[in-house]
Amino acid sequence: MIGRLNHVAIAVRDLSAAAALYRDTLGAEVSEAVPQVEHGVTTVFVHLPNTKIEFLEPLGADSPILKFLERNPDGGIHHICYEVDDILAARDQLKANGARVLGTGEPKIGAHGKPVLFLHPKDFNGTLVELEQA
């Protein structure tokens, strides 16, 4: 069902500093910051040869990243994202196998302009999993 690893998301307090660290210290290609209002975050992507790193900075007082950063003041890995060929079929199969889909269970458009869903971390060894339509 799952395909390639699309990205690893890291919550940060200072998006500019995180981007500069990867760009200037590690020599990585780093995207511009993009507000994702519907998701309550601003994102930057670090492009690697085989995947991406996504930095998430809180956007607005209701950002889910704020609570994560309260529990993890230095930031840290927030979620991992896998690609799936058919997000609705993947959702239905996961639910049939007892996995919990967060929110309404209907895909939202993610940072790459493709449908995404999130799976409950308690069902995946403590890791928040994002699925993205390939």
N, C-alpha and C positions, 0 to 999 in steps of 0.2 A: 504494500500500500504506500508506504512513505518512499519518497525519492531522495534526491540529494539534499544535503544540508544547505539551506539558503543563507542563513546568517545566525550569529550569536549576538544577542542584545545585551548591552551593558548600560545600566542606569548610572548617570553621572550628575553631579551638582553643577559643573561648569563645562558646558558643551565646547566652548572655544578652547579651553585648556586641554580637554581630552583630544580634540581634533589636532591641535598643535603638537601635542606629545607624539601622536602616531605619525603625523606628517613630517615634523622636524627631527624627531629622534629616531624613528623607525623607517623613515623614507617612504611611507605609504601614500597612496593616492586617496585623498579624502574629498568627499562631496561637500557642497554647500549645505548649510542648515536649512531645513524645511519644516515649518510648523505643520503639525498634523492635528488640527483643532478637534476633530471628531474623537481622537484618541487621547487628547490631553497631553501631548508630548511634542517636542521639537526633536527632529532626528538628523543625524549625520551618518553617512555610510563610509566605512573604510573598505576599499576594494582590494581584495587579495586574489592571487591567481586561482584559488579553488573555492572561495566563498567570500562572505562579507562579514564585517563587524558593524553592528548598529549601535550608535550611542544614543541614549534617550535622556532628555532633560525635561523636567516638569514644565508644563505649559498650563498656567491657570491654577486657581485654588483647588479645583476638583481633580487634579491630575492623579491617576493611580500611582505614578512614580513617586509622588510626595510621600505616601505611606511606606513605600519600599525604602526610600532614603531615610525615613525616620528610624526604621529597623536596622538599616545598613548605612550609617552615616558616611562611610567612605565610598559608597557606591558598590557595584558588583554586578555579576551576571544576573540578568533579570529573566531572560527566556532564550530558548533555542527555537529556530524555525526550520521546518522541513517542508519541502515541496510535495504536493500530491497531484496526480493527474486529474482527479475529479473530486473537488472538495465536498460536494453534497454526498457522493457515494462513500467517501471516507468518513464523513460525519455519521452517516447512517450505520455504517459497519462498526464504528467505534462505540456508538450509543448501544447498539445491539449486543456488544461485548461488555457493556457496563461502564464504559468511560463517560465522564461528565464533560459536556461542552459548556463553557462559560457563556454568560449573557443569555440572549434569546435562543441561541442555537442557529441563528441565521447568520451567514457570512456578512462581514463588513468589508469595505474597500480599505486595504492596507497601504503602507507607505510606498509600495511599488505599483499602486493602481490596480492590484489584483485582489480577488476575494480572499479573506483570511478568517480563521476561527482560532480560539484559544481553548486548550484542554486543561482541566483542573490539575494542579501540581501534585495533589495527593494521589492521583491515579498514575503518575509517572515519576516515581522515586523522588518526589520533592521538587521536580522541575516543571516550571510553566512551559508548555509546548504550544507553539503557534504552527498552524498549518496554513500554507499558502498555495493557491491554485497555480500550477506550473504554466 
